[in-house]
Amino acid sequence: MKIYDYNGKKNICGDRVHEARCRHRMTQSDLAAKLQLAGIIIERDSISRIEIGTRFVADYELRELASILNVSVPWLLGIE
């Protein structure tokens, strides 16, 4: 599978994930644990890589991130 870069990053939601996570005073480990409870197998270092833009984010992960962080998917994508 080829992973594409967008402006040097593998995702466009990382900055917003970081912002929303910090707003909730949640650690990367906390977020990873909540995603694991939702059925998404992910570790803390993957959350770090998402936030700095070096990890691709699947659509189902984006949906769960939005739900856990209490934001919309468009907001995570920088549309709103």
Number of C-alpha atoms within 10 A of each C-alpha: 3 4 9 11 13 10 8 9 16 19 23 20 24 24 17 16 25 20 15 19 20 13 10 10 10 13 14 19 16 13 20 21 17 17 19 13 10 13 11 14 12 16 15 15 12 18 21 18 16 22 21 18 20 16 17 19 19 9 10 9 17 18 14 17 25 17 13 15 20 12 15 16 18 12 13 23 16 12 8 8
